[in-house]
Amino acid sequence: MKRTVLLFTAILISLSSCVPQKSAKSENMADILPSFQSFESTAVTTILDDALNIEAWIDVSDIEPETGNIDLNRPGYYRYDTRSYCLHAGKHGASSGEGYLIAPLKGRQASLIEKIVNSSHKHREIAQSDIQRIIWAIESGTSLLDFSGQQAIAISILANPKDLARYELDVQTNTSSLATIARTLLPKDVQEALNFYDSFKEILTDANSSYEDIERLAVLSGFVEAGPGSQLVEEGNWAKVAENTFMRSYPQSYKKTTVEILKLADFNIEKDEQNRIILFESNGFRQEISYNENLKFVTAPDGLQYPYWEIKELLLTEEGSNDRLIIKDAGWLIPSYVKLASSSLSERNLSYDLSAQNSLFDEYRNRIQDVNSAAQELADYYEKSGQAEYEAIDQDFGTLFDLNHYLKGVKAALSDSLYKKSKWLVDHFRALNDTIRKMACIIAGGCSDDRASSPSEPNDDSSSPSKDQSNSRYAPAVSTPGNTSRQRLYTDWTFGKY
């Protein structure tokens, strides 16, 4: 408590030296009214139009997210419940089943809110309800000096005196007699909103008010019609929140949100003179492969022959582990340049008996169609995104074809029973699938091309916020509802599990 008193005393001293002296000329109402904006309307300004781009190229349908061991310092696909905070008191609470987009936190008090929330990671003894109460106070322009007890202690721990002094100056300026007069000249609906915040401020700092009393006023319940500017937003939209890191959110309530995080690893591949992948490594997993020298051919029903490479040996290892697996003379890969003739796909030519050669072609055809379909979806996304052409696009699509064919060939070399029984093998191929996603991300423009760096050395910026899309020093974290009648939420995804 002594620390709290000293801190607030320092803030008051700072305020007395910071209050500007206005001349009589600056008090002219005609000069001030046109630019008057209430504290409440500028404290947090994030709206639906601020949402980050939807990363529609992401497809995680082939893997299950990790729900137990959540380690955001390592690449992976994670799902967990985490803390979230209401950023718009007086609106209806979050509703599961509705769509949300991810946006950066914007507004005059965005930095202060972000600092307080991020500081709470080191002080988990502070209740989430106390942090929410502080956020509501900041949003509504309530003086933090009016708090007492545990909220005052929490403020002294989570915020530094300089930031608090700046905030209190903003509050003091907003509540000046001139600002009060200006408010009386605002439209009636705006005045009603401001009157709500006046009542809200009183209950926020009243020592006799329970958190439940505040919550009933701040978070409305039940059905609500779509508000002005609402958009139809589907659930599960991915957005880039940091380098190589993507998030989507599923709010369960204003204070708990289910998030999914996809963090892609660096990777390295090497090819031989015949453009065959001979080495793949990512996230500590390493695969070395050799081939029989002579091309093999499969005959299609129309008589055309198509080439493939037989795998001679496949070696799977993991950095820091004694586990290793060697597979010999099993599996085959299709060169990425192969294109099937239309005659090989005609219904007439596909109605033939299931001999061994024809069965092999069925698998051959299915692999090519699957790879081509995935590449076409990505090409369509790239074209619709309106990105400028870049020189490496054809080469990168070629690498994507190579990786997809490599995955199908190597996985086919393993027996289903061996693959399904070994989590180590599942992790190996998850790393390979993630690399295909990373390659798609590079093509889609969502990831930097860092293939030249060692995959065992994480990029120093891998956990940094996306610098091109956020005006904040922290990662974008606001879950913004398609229905503007519902509350936007600060989703504290870096906090970890709820």
MIMI-968373 format. One line per 3 residues: their letters; for each residue z, y, x of C-alpha. Coordinates in pm, whole numbers, padded with zeros to 5 digits. Layout:
# residues N
A> Z/Y/X ~ ...
END
This chain:
# residues 498
MKR> 00000/00000/00000 ~ 00073/00234/00291 ~ -00283/00176/00413
TVL> -00417/00268/00068 ~ -00221/00596/00049 ~ -00333/00699/00397
LFT> -00695/00615/00313 ~ -00699/00816/-00009 ~ -00528/01108/00166
AIL> -00809/01106/00423 ~ -01064/01109/00144 ~ -00902/01410/-00023
ISL> -00900/01600/00304 ~ -01268/01515/00352 ~ -01346/01637/00003
SSC> -01178/01974/00054 ~ -01400/02039/00353 ~ -01719/01908/00193
VPQ> -01732/02096/-00139 ~ -02022/02343/-00117 ~ -01969/02711/-00198
KSA> -02224/02825/-00456 ~ -02346/03178/-00496 ~ -02366/03345/-00834
KSE> -02743/03306/-00822 ~ -02720/02926/-00794 ~ -02508/02918/-01110
NMA> -02808/03033/-01318 ~ -02848/02778/-01599 ~ -03226/02818/-01605
DIL> -03239/02702/-01242 ~ -03020/02396/-01298 ~ -03094/02254/-01643
PSF> -03455/02141/-01577 ~ -03340/01920/-01289 ~ -03011/01806/-01443
QSF> -02958/01431/-01431 ~ -02634/01262/-01519 ~ -02442/01069/-01257
EST> -02470/00755/-01473 ~ -02850/00773/-01486 ~ -02890/00800/-01108
AVT> -02611/00578/-00972 ~ -02821/00262/-01019 ~ -03186/00310/-01110
TIL> -03344/-00035/-01064 ~ -03583/-00111/-01351 ~ -03834/-00383/-01433
DDA> -04115/-00190/-01264 ~ -03926/-00218/-00933 ~ -03952/-00598/-00935
LNI> -04098/-00767/-00629 ~ -04428/-00954/-00640 ~ -04416/-01296/-00803
EAW> -04499/-01557/-00537 ~ -04700/-01781/-00771 ~ -04831/-01997/-00486
IDV> -04493/-02168/-00439 ~ -04483/-02524/-00571 ~ -04166/-02729/-00522
SDI> -04242/-02991/-00785 ~ -04257/-03263/-00520 ~ -03900/-03220/-00389
EPE> -03544/-03200/-00520 ~ -03324/-02910/-00407 ~ -03013/-02964/-00197
TGN> -02708/-02896/-00413 ~ -02423/-03013/-00192 ~ -02436/-02885/00164
IDL> -02559/-02526/00128 ~ -02641/-02382/00470 ~ -02852/-02068/00436
NRP> -02880/-02043/00815 ~ -03106/-02347/00814 ~ -03445/-02399/00650
GYY> -03439/-02592/00326 ~ -03461/-02583/-00051 ~ -03124/-02512/-00213
RYD> -02985/-02474/-00564 ~ -02634/-02348/-00634 ~ -02427/-02127/-00862
TRS> -02319/-01799/-00708 ~ -02146/-01474/-00801 ~ -02329/-01203/-00989
YCL> -02220/-00861/-01113 ~ -02313/-00654/-01416 ~ -02496/-00333/-01326
HAG> -02533/-00187/-01674 ~ -02215/-00162/-01880 ~ -02259/-00133/-02255
KHG> -02564/-00361/-02280 ~ -02593/-00723/-02388 ~ -02495/-00985/-02132
ASS> -02726/-01227/-01959 ~ -02864/-01515/-02162 ~ -02974/-01847/-02017
GEG> -03333/-01932/-02103 ~ -03464/-01578/-02059 ~ -03687/-01471/-01772
YLI> -03574/-01251/-01483 ~ -03756/-01092/-01190 ~ -03605/-01011/-00851
APL> -03586/-00646/-00745 ~ -03415/-00437/-00476 ~ -03105/-00239/-00569
KGR> -03203/00126/-00603 ~ -03016/00442/-00692 ~ -02788/00706/-00548
QAS> -02494/00462/-00519 ~ -02694/00151/-00423 ~ -02579/00156/-00061
LIE> -02211/00185/-00155 ~ -02232/-00104/-00402 ~ -02416/-00322/-00151
KIV> -02164/-00250/00123 ~ -01872/-00335/-00105 ~ -02029/-00661/-00225
NSS> -02127/-00770/00126 ~ -01784/-00677/00262 ~ -01629/-00907/00000
HKH> -01778/-01207/00181 ~ -01514/-01160/00450 ~ -01237/-01106/00195
REI> -01263/-01391/-00051 ~ -00902/-01337/-00148 ~ -01019/-01038/-00355
AQS> -01092/-01145/-00712 ~ -01447/-01113/-00842 ~ -01308/-00928/-01146
DIQ> -01162/-00655/-00920 ~ -01499/-00611/-00748 ~ -01674/-00594/-01086
RII> -01428/-00329/-01202 ~ -01503/-00121/-00892 ~ -01881/-00156/-00948
WAI> -01845/-00045/-01310 ~ -01644/00254/-01189 ~ -01915/00351/-00939
ESG> -02190/00307/-01197 ~ -02008/00529/-01449 ~ -01906/00800/-01203
TSL> -01534/00723/-01222 ~ -01323/00858/-00939 ~ -01201/00566/-00729
LDF> -00891/00774/-00655 ~ -00783/00714/-01015 ~ -00723/00345/-00950
SGQ> -00385/00202/-00860 ~ -00243/-00140/-00781 ~ -00467/-00424/-00672
QAI> -00793/-00237/-00742 ~ -00684/00047/-00512 ~ -00600/-00205/-00243
AIS> -00938/-00376/-00289 ~ -01118/-00042/-00255 ~ -00934/00039/00066
ILA> -01037/-00299/00211 ~ -01399/-00313/00098 ~ -01518/00046/00154
NPK> -01482/00284/00448 ~ -01340/00640/00411 ~ -01668/00813/00495
DLA> -01859/00639/00215 ~ -01574/00699/-00030 ~ -01555/01069/00059
RYE> -01928/01105/-00006 ~ -01894/00924/-00338 ~ -01596/01135/-00450
LDV> -01792/01450/-00370 ~ -02074/01327/-00594 ~ -01825/01256/-00873
QTN> -01658/01597/-00833 ~ -01993/01777/-00844 ~ -02100/01586/-01154
TSS> -01780/01670/-01345 ~ -01794/02040/-01267 ~ -01783/02281/-01561
LAT> -02149/02366/-01508 ~ -02256/02000/-01536 ~ -02044/01964/-01849
IAR> -02220/02262/-02010 ~ -02559/02119/-01910 ~ -02474/01792/-02083
TLL> -02429/01968/-02416 ~ -02793/02073/-02406 ~ -02928/01722/-02352
PKD> -03089/01512/-02631 ~ -02846/01349/-02873 ~ -02915/00988/-02763
VQE> -02852/01083/-02401 ~ -02529/01256/-02497 ~ -02416/00942/-02685
ALN> -02478/00729/-02377 ~ -02277/00971/-02165 ~ -01996/00975/-02422
FYD> -01980/00595/-02393 ~ -01925/00628/-02021 ~ -01653/00888/-02078
SFK> -01462/00637/-02292 ~ -01541/00361/-02047 ~ -01394/00559/-01756
EIL> -01063/00598/-01937 ~ -01020/00227/-02002 ~ -01137/00134/-01651
TDA> -00855/00320/-01477 ~ -00587/00261/-01741 ~ -00325/00041/-01580
NSS> -00240/-00101/-01923 ~ -00597/-00219/-01988 ~ -00662/-00586/-01925
YED> -00988/-00704/-01772 ~ -01071/-00866/-02105 ~ -01039/-00526/-02277
IER> -01285/-00375/-02030 ~ -01521/-00672/-02055 ~ -01542/-00647/-02435
LAV> -01662/-00289/-02403 ~ -01893/-00347/-02104 ~ -02064/-00672/-02204
LSG> -02205/-00704/-02555 ~ -02268/-01051/-02698 ~ -02508/-01207/-02945
FVE> -02878/-01171/-03017 ~ -03055/-00848/-02929 ~ -03412/-00731/-02992
AGP> -03637/-00649/-02696 ~ -03573/-00296/-02570 ~ -03824/-00024/-02474
GSQ> -04048/-00122/-02184 ~ -03968/-00494/-02215 ~ -04214/-00748/-02079
LVE> -04272/-01116/-02146 ~ -04123/-01281/-01838 ~ -04114/-01656/-01793
EGN> -03823/-01832/-01623 ~ -03834/-01937/-01259 ~ -04029/-01661/-01083
WAK> -04012/-01674/-00702 ~ -03985/-01357/-00493 ~ -03963/-01294/-00122
VAE> -03611/-01174/-00035 ~ -03620/-01214/00343 ~ -03861/-01326/00614
NTF> -03962/-01686/00535 ~ -03706/-01684/00250 ~ -03775/-01690/-00124
MRS> -03547/-01684/-00427 ~ -03552/-01728/-00802 ~ -03258/-01681/-01037
YPQ> -03134/-01831/-01362 ~ -02842/-01616/-01488 ~ -02584/-01817/-01685
SYK> -02363/-01517/-01763 ~ -02313/-01173/-01612 ~ -02074/-01316/-01353
KTT> -02243/-01646/-01266 ~ -02607/-01706/-01172 ~ -02784/-02023/-01065
VEI> -03013/-01943/-00774 ~ -03273/-02143/-00589 ~ -03347/-02052/-00229
LKL> -03651/-02177/-00036 ~ -03625/-02109/00334 ~ -03929/-02214/00537
ADF> -03905/-02325/00900 ~ -04125/-02240/01195 ~ -04356/-02521/01299
NIE> -04590/-02632/01574 ~ -04893/-02858/01561 ~ -05125/-02973/01837
KDE> -05476/-03115/01800 ~ -05701/-03313/02031 ~ -06063/-03235/02119
QNR> -06177/-03401/01797 ~ -05958/-03170/01589 ~ -05713/-03446/01496
IIL> -05341/-03364/01468 ~ -05162/-03545/01749 ~ -04825/-03364/01735
FES> -04621/-03213/01455 ~ -04273/-03063/01495 ~ -04055/-02851/01270
NGF> -03684/-02802/01205 ~ -03593/-03058/01473 ~ -03827/-03330/01346
RQE> -04111/-03451/01569 ~ -04408/-03677/01495 ~ -04652/-03797/01760
ISY> -04967/-03982/01655 ~ -05258/-04153/01828 ~ -05581/-04291/01680
NEN> -05830/-04564/01745 ~ -06125/-04413/01924 ~ -06407/-04515/01693
LKF> -06461/-04366/01347 ~ -06453/-04605/01054 ~ -06655/-04562/00737
VTA> -06601/-04637/00369 ~ -06897/-04697/00139 ~ -06911/-04512/-00192
PDG> -07066/-04668/-00506 ~ -07383/-04462/-00451 ~ -07423/-04615/-00106
LQY> -07318/-04308/00092 ~ -07072/-04363/00378 ~ -06772/-04142/00453
PYW> -06568/-04134/00778 ~ -06197/-04184/00845 ~ -05971/-04231/01147
EIK> -05742/-04534/01180 ~ -05389/-04464/01309 ~ -05314/-04654/01629
ELL> -04951/-04553/01672 ~ -04704/-04319/01500 ~ -04375/-04216/01665
LTE> -04108/-04033/01463 ~ -03805/-03877/01634 ~ -03543/-03610/01568
EGS> -03392/-03361/01811 ~ -03030/-03447/01893 ~ -03054/-03792/01733
NDR> -03109/-04141/01869 ~ -03304/-04237/01556 ~ -03667/-04320/01616
LII> -03938/-04515/01439 ~ -04262/-04657/01582 ~ -04539/-04777/01350
KDA> -04853/-04940/01490 ~ -05194/-05010/01340 ~ -05118/-04882/00989
GWL> -05267/-04602/00786 ~ -05574/-04381/00812 ~ -05667/-04011/00790
IPS> -05967/-03831/00646 ~ -06126/-03558/00862 ~ -06076/-03223/00691
YVK> -06447/-03139/00704 ~ -06547/-03422/00465 ~ -06695/-03323/00129
LAS> -06792/-03579/-00133 ~ -07143/-03574/-00275 ~ -07167/-03531/-00652
SSL> -07344/-03866/-00677 ~ -07036/-04037/-00532 ~ -06830/-03896/-00819
SER> -07067/-03966/-01111 ~ -06929/-04181/-01394 ~ -07225/-04418/-01362
NLS> -07156/-04488/-00997 ~ -06781/-04517/-01048 ~ -06810/-04806/-01294
YDL> -06818/-05088/-01043 ~ -06608/-05393/-00964 ~ -06280/-05344/-00775
SAQ> -06369/-05503/-00442 ~ -06163/-05419/-00133 ~ -06422/-05164/-00019
NSL> -06435/-05000/-00360 ~ -06056/-04990/-00382 ~ -06047/-04813/-00046
FDE> -06296/-04557/-00170 ~ -06082/-04496/-00481 ~ -05793/-04397/-00254
YRN> -06029/-04197/-00033 ~ -06167/-04007/-00332 ~ -05821/-03942/-00481
RIQ> -05692/-03797/-00154 ~ -05984/-03557/-00121 ~ -05959/-03445/-00483
DVN> -05582/-03383/-00454 ~ -05623/-03181/-00134 ~ -05918/-02984/-00272
SAA> -05731/-02906/-00595 ~ -05428/-02769/-00410 ~ -05649/-02560/-00181
QEL> -05848/-02424/-00477 ~ -05530/-02308/-00652 ~ -05426/-02123/-00338
ADY> -05773/-01974/-00295 ~ -05764/-01849/-00654 ~ -05421/-01692/-00598
YEK> -05541/-01527/-00278 ~ -05844/-01382/-00454 ~ -05643/-01254/-00753
SGQ> -05380/-01096/-00529 ~ -05640/-00848/-00407 ~ -05552/-00895/-00040
AEY> -05794/-00774/00221 ~ -05990/-01041/00402 ~ -05865/-01139/00743
EAI> -06043/-01321/01021 ~ -05819/-01628/01032 ~ -05855/-01721/00664
DQD> -06114/-01998/00715 ~ -05925/-02135/01013 ~ -05597/-02131/00821
FGT> -05750/-02310/00524 ~ -05883/-02566/00770 ~ -05532/-02618/00908
LFD> -05400/-02653/00552 ~ -05660/-02925/00483 ~ -05564/-03099/00809
LNH> -05192/-03093/00724 ~ -05247/-03227/00373 ~ -05467/-03511/00493
YLK> -05221/-03581/00774 ~ -04931/-03601/00526 ~ -05114/-03841/00296
GVK> -05231/-04059/00584 ~ -04896/-04084/00763 ~ -04699/-04142/00444
AAL> -04940/-04419/00344 ~ -04868/-04587/00679 ~ -04509/-04647/00566
SDS> -04415/-04909/00312 ~ -04268/-04769/-00011 ~ -03951/-04974/00032
LYK> -03892/-04841/00385 ~ -03954/-04481/00281 ~ -03730/-04493/-00027
KSK> -03438/-04652/00160 ~ -03433/-04409/00449 ~ -03302/-04054/00396
WLV> -03406/-03985/00755 ~ -03769/-04058/00667 ~ -03741/-03853/00349
DHF> -03615/-03559/00561 ~ -03904/-03610/00803 ~ -04158/-03574/00527
RAL> -03971/-03292/00362 ~ -04017/-03100/00690 ~ -04388/-03181/00674
NDT> -04412/-03072/00310 ~ -04229/-02749/00397 ~ -04482/-02685/00673
IRK> -04765/-02718/00422 ~ -04579/-02465/00206 ~ -04536/-02238/00510
MAC> -04909/-02261/00584 ~ -04982/-02172/00221 ~ -04736/-01883/00255
IIA> -04921/-01749/00559 ~ -05250/-01763/00371 ~ -05094/-01600/00063
GGC> -04962/-01319/00280 ~ -04594/-01396/00218 ~ -04505/-01515/00570
SDD> -04575/-01391/00918 ~ -04773/-01621/01142 ~ -04514/-01731/01397
RAS> -04668/-02064/01494 ~ -04674/-01957/01859 ~ -04292/-01957/01875
SPS> -04092/-02270/01943 ~ -03990/-02443/01617 ~ -03649/-02525/01762
EPN> -03567/-02158/01811 ~ -03515/-01973/01479 ~ -03676/-01635/01438
DDS> -03411/-01366/01492 ~ -03534/-01191/01178 ~ -03531/-01503/00961
SSP> -03233/-01384/00758 ~ -03324/-01017/00754 ~ -03435/-00852/00431
SKD> -03801/-00813/00354 ~ -03872/-00478/00517 ~ -04195/-00413/00329
QSN> -04053/-00439/-00021 ~ -03698/-00303/-00018 ~ -03557/00040/00054
SRY> -03224/-00127/00124 ~ -03085/-00268/00445 ~ -02976/-00573/00248
APA> -03193/-00842/00090 ~ -03325/-00770/-00261 ~ -03075/-00916/-00505
VST> -03108/-00761/-00852 ~ -03201/-01003/-01131 ~ -03391/-00779/-01369
PGN> -03446/-00912/-01725 ~ -03778/-00900/-01904 ~ -03579/-00783/-02207
TSR> -03454/-00435/-02115 ~ -03180/-00459/-02379 ~ -03000/-00702/-02150
QRL> -02806/-00622/-01835 ~ -02954/-00622/-01487 ~ -02738/-00822/-01247
YTD> -02657/-00791/-00880 ~ -02701/-01152/-00768 ~ -02490/-01212/-00459
WTF> -02700/-01504/-00330 ~ -02578/-01470/00029 ~ -02217/-01525/-00087
GKY> -02280/-01897/-00122 ~ -02152/-02134/-00390 ~ -01957/-01993/-00685
END
